[in-house]
Amino acid sequence: MSSLELVCEAIRKRALLEFLYHGKPRVVAPYCCGVSRRGVDVLRGIQVRGESTSGGLGFGKLWTIAEMADLRLSDEAFTPDDPVYNPRDSAMTRIYCAI
């Protein structure tokens, strides 16, 4: 299964994703996956645990899928509850899958 397929499966199942991003472990609730304005596949999600370069957790961030390492689906589910989430994410020119 490709990383893109795994991300969309996590969105469909409402399962957390775990991965390394720039060497830092992340646990993310995935909300939307598509193509960014730069033309790369990205994930919009909310980081719930792990390390963060920006120091922020609990709000929507974009991750480049090609830069994720050791991507895996967690057994832990989540309930989508981001009040500012927009399934028509303006940072994406094409959306593959979304909550």
Buried (B, 14 or more C-beta within 10 A) or exposed (E): EEBBEBBBBBBEEBBBBBBBBEEEEBBBBBBBBBBBEEEEBBBBBBBBEBBEEEEEBEEBBBBBBEEBEEBEBBEBEBEEEBEEBEEEBEBBEEBBBBB
